[in-house]
Amino acid sequence: MSKERNIREVAARQGGVISRRQAIEAGYTPKMIAGRLRAGDWTPVSRGVYRLIDARTHRDLVHGAVVTLPTAVVSHQSAARLHRIPKAPDSPPTVTVHASTTHRFDGVVVHRTRDLADHHVVDVAGLPVTTIPRTVVDLAAHVSVHRLGEIVDELVVSSAMKLDDLVAVVGEVARRGKPGSASLRTVLAERTDLTWATSTRMERLGLAVLAAAGLPRPETQVPIPWSPDRRFDAAYPWARLAIEWDSRRWHLRAADFERDRRRDRAAAVHGWTVLRVTWLDLKTRPEEVAADVAAVLSLASSRH
């Protein structure tokens, strides 16, 4: 097999690129390499790395970067793409390398970090890729708090990620000044027992939001008429409207998620409406929460 064919087959397996070391091992001298570069047959993409075959896909580019950049790991939006994480934004091919290594590869966004531990990396289709929890942590700097919350909810409810695993990674790497850390704390505050967002505080905020909109104060801890041993967080019994402050960690566990859905169906059978309100709703969309409550109360009033 000729040197040219051999080296192109190597490049084809690596997203279209080779390293200088691989070229020399294949029989190319430094003078031959320089000649290929001058002729435009090979294109430098980073120090000691050459492209022999045009990249055709997103995967080609991250594959080439991973093969040739020391310590490179597919990360951020590219990792989300490989993990099929829902609602993640699109982006150019993206990898992460250690802060002390080479950090340029044409056509690829290269992040540098010192906090990517070995247990933050998993093999996906032959490529080193950040784990789902670590990918979510990295995405936090590139999406809104609302979108981040949606991503976390989708992953936990589908059992693709355990919330405790995300909490663990955030505990390892989140810090003051690290992009996305504040967003992660906000999202986790709503979904775990580990922060100040307790149900008591959430209830006070929820009642304040309703009062600020001029709505009547609902009754709290209202026994469910068809199941008196259980209670709604808040309710307007005359309007058959219940409000659940969804702050507790177990609302995102699969079994409890299903139980809540059954509870909502039972309410509908008995002619009740259940509005589930999250911490993020109250902090970022209080007017929308109040408007929804007002709409249901208005509809109930029109029936009386």
C-alpha positions in Angstrom: 0.0 0.0 0.0 1.4 3.4 -0.9 2.3 6.0 1.7 -0.3 8.3 0.3 -3.1 5.8 0.5 -2.1 4.6 3.9 -2.0 8.1 5.4 -5.3 9.0 3.9 -6.9 5.9 5.4 -5.6 7.0 8.8 -7.0 10.4 8.2 -10.4 9.0 7.2 -10.6 7.1 10.5 -9.8 10.3 12.4 -12.2 12.8 10.9 -9.9 13.8 8.1 -6.8 14.8 10.0 -3.4 13.4 10.9 -0.6 14.4 13.2 2.9 15.2 12.2 4.1 12.2 14.2 1.7 9.9 12.3 3.0 11.3 9.0 6.6 10.6 9.9 5.7 7.1 11.1 4.0 6.5 7.7 7.3 7.3 5.9 7.0 11.0 5.2 10.1 13.1 5.8 9.9 16.7 7.1 10.8 17.9 3.6 8.0 15.8 2.1 5.5 17.2 4.7 6.6 20.7 3.9 6.1 20.0 0.2 2.5 18.8 0.8 1.7 21.9 2.8 3.2 24.2 0.1 1.2 22.5 -2.6 -2.0 22.8 -0.6 -2.5 19.0 -0.5 -2.4 19.1 3.2 -3.8 22.0 5.3 -2.6 22.9 8.8 -5.4 23.1 11.4 -3.3 23.4 14.5 0.3 22.9 15.5 1.6 19.6 14.2 -1.9 18.7 12.8 -2.9 18.6 9.1 -6.2 18.0 7.3 -6.0 15.7 4.4 -9.7 15.1 3.8 -12.4 17.9 4.0 -14.6 17.5 7.1 -18.1 16.7 6.0 -20.0 16.6 9.3 -20.1 17.9 12.8 -18.7 14.6 14.0 -15.8 14.7 11.6 -14.6 17.9 13.1 -14.9 16.9 16.8 -13.4 13.5 15.9 -10.4 15.2 14.3 -10.0 17.6 17.3 -10.2 14.7 19.8 -7.6 12.6 17.9 -5.0 15.3 17.6 -5.4 17.7 20.5 -3.9 16.4 23.7 -6.5 15.7 26.4 -9.4 16.8 24.1 -12.9 15.7 25.1 -16.2 16.4 23.2 -18.1 18.8 25.4 -20.8 21.5 25.7 -23.3 21.5 22.8 -21.4 18.8 20.9 -21.6 16.5 23.9 -25.3 17.4 24.2 -25.8 16.4 20.6 -24.1 13.0 21.1 -26.1 12.4 24.3 -29.3 13.5 22.5 -30.0 16.0 25.3 -33.4 17.7 24.6 -33.7 21.5 24.2 -29.9 22.0 24.1 -28.8 24.8 21.7 -27.0 24.1 18.5 -23.4 25.4 18.0 -20.2 24.8 16.1 -18.3 21.6 17.0 -16.9 22.0 20.5 -14.3 20.2 22.6 -12.6 20.9 25.9 -8.9 20.5 26.7 -6.8 21.0 29.8 -5.8 24.7 30.2 -2.1 23.9 29.8 -2.4 22.3 26.4 -2.9 23.4 22.7 -6.2 25.1 22.2 -6.6 25.8 18.5 -8.3 23.6 15.9 -9.8 25.2 12.8 -13.6 24.8 12.6 -13.9 23.8 16.3 -14.5 25.8 19.4 -11.9 24.7 22.0 -12.6 25.4 25.6 -9.8 25.2 28.2 -10.4 24.1 31.8 -8.6 22.7 34.9 -11.6 21.0 36.5 -12.5 18.2 34.0 -12.0 15.1 36.1 -11.7 11.6 34.7 -15.1 10.6 36.1 -16.6 13.5 34.1 -15.8 11.7 30.9 -17.6 8.7 29.2 -17.2 6.9 25.9 -19.9 7.6 23.4 -19.6 5.8 20.0 -15.8 5.6 20.4 -15.3 9.3 21.4 -14.4 10.7 24.9 -17.4 12.8 25.8 -18.4 14.7 28.9 -21.0 12.8 31.0 -24.6 14.1 30.9 -24.4 15.9 34.3 -21.1 17.5 33.4 -22.5 18.5 30.0 -25.4 20.2 31.7 -23.0 22.1 33.9 -21.1 23.2 30.8 -24.3 24.2 29.0 -25.4 26.4 31.9 -23.2 29.2 30.7 -24.8 29.2 27.2 -28.6 29.0 27.9 -31.1 30.9 29.9 -32.1 29.9 33.4 -35.5 28.9 32.0 -34.0 26.7 29.3 -31.5 25.2 31.7 -34.4 24.2 34.0 -36.3 22.6 31.1 -33.2 20.6 30.1 -32.7 19.3 33.7 -36.4 18.4 34.0 -36.5 16.5 30.8 -33.4 14.5 31.7 -34.5 13.6 35.2 -38.1 12.7 34.3 -36.8 10.5 31.4 -34.3 8.9 33.8 -31.4 9.9 31.6 -29.8 11.6 34.6 -30.2 11.5 38.3 -30.6 14.8 40.0 -28.1 13.8 42.7 -25.5 13.2 40.1 -25.9 16.8 38.8 -25.8 18.1 42.4 -22.5 16.2 42.9 -20.8 17.7 39.7 -22.0 21.2 40.6 -20.5 20.8 44.0 -17.2 19.8 42.5 -16.8 22.5 39.9 -19.3 25.4 40.5 -17.6 28.5 42.0 -17.9 32.2 42.2 -17.0 33.7 38.8 -17.4 30.4 36.8 -19.9 31.1 34.0 -23.2 29.3 34.6 -22.7 28.7 38.3 -25.4 31.1 39.4 -27.9 29.6 36.9 -27.1 26.2 38.2 -27.7 27.2 41.8 -31.0 28.8 40.8 -32.2 25.7 39.0 -31.1 23.3 41.8 -32.6 25.6 44.4 -36.0 24.9 43.0 -35.4 21.1 42.7 -33.5 20.0 45.8 -33.7 20.0 49.5 -30.2 21.3 49.8 -30.9 25.0 49.5 -32.9 27.9 51.0 -35.8 27.3 48.6 -37.9 25.4 51.1 -41.7 24.9 50.6 -42.4 27.3 53.5 -40.5 30.1 51.8 -42.0 29.3 48.5 -45.5 29.3 49.9 -44.9 32.8 51.4 -43.6 34.1 48.0 -46.6 32.5 46.2 -49.1 34.1 48.5 -47.3 37.4 48.1 -47.5 37.2 44.3 -51.2 36.6 44.5 -51.7 39.4 47.0 -49.7 41.9 44.8 -52.0 41.1 41.9 -55.1 42.0 44.1 -56.3 38.4 44.2 -58.0 37.0 47.3 -55.9 34.9 49.6 -56.4 31.2 49.1 -56.9 28.8 51.9 -53.7 26.8 52.7 -53.3 23.1 53.5 -56.8 22.3 52.3 -58.0 18.7 52.7 -58.7 17.1 49.3 -62.5 16.5 49.3 -62.3 13.0 47.8 -59.2 12.0 49.7 -59.4 13.8 53.1 -56.1 12.3 54.4 -54.2 14.3 51.8 -54.0 18.1 51.3 -53.6 20.7 48.6 -50.9 23.3 49.3 -53.4 26.1 48.6 -56.9 26.2 47.2 -60.0 28.3 46.4 -62.6 25.6 47.3 -65.5 27.7 46.0 -63.8 27.8 42.6 -62.5 24.2 42.7 -59.1 25.6 42.1 -56.0 24.0 43.8 -52.5 25.4 43.7 -49.4 23.2 44.3 -46.1 24.8 45.1 -43.7 22.4 43.3 -40.6 23.1 45.3 -39.7 19.7 46.7 -37.0 17.5 45.4 -39.3 14.4 45.1 -41.4 16.1 42.4 -38.8 15.2 39.9 -38.4 11.5 40.9 -40.1 9.3 38.4 -42.5 7.5 40.8 -43.6 10.8 42.4 -43.9 12.5 39.1 -46.4 9.8 38.0 -48.2 10.0 41.4 -48.7 13.8 40.8 -50.1 13.1 37.4 -52.6 10.6 38.8 -53.5 13.2 41.5 -54.1 15.8 38.8 -56.3 13.4 36.8 -58.3 12.6 39.9 -58.8 16.3 40.5 -60.1 16.8 36.9 -62.6 13.9 37.4 -64.0 15.7 40.4 -64.2 19.0 38.5 -61.1 20.6 40.0 -58.3 22.5 38.3 -54.8 22.0 39.7 -52.2 24.7 38.9 -48.6 23.6 39.6 -46.3 26.6 40.2 -42.5 26.3 40.4 -40.0 28.5 42.2 -38.7 29.7 38.9 -42.3 30.7 37.9 -42.6 32.8 41.0 -39.2 34.5 40.6 -39.3 35.1 36.9 -42.9 35.0 35.8 -45.0 36.2 38.8 -47.4 38.2 36.6 -48.1 35.0 34.5 -48.8 33.0 37.6 -51.2 35.6 38.9 -52.9 35.9 35.5 -53.5 32.1 35.4 -55.1 32.1 38.8 -57.2 35.1 38.0 -58.4 33.5 34.8 -59.6 30.3 36.5 -61.3 32.3 39.3 -63.0 34.5 36.7 -64.3 31.5 34.9 -65.6 29.9 38.1 -67.3 33.2 39.0 -69.1 33.3 35.7 -70.6 29.9 36.4 -72.1 31.0 39.8 
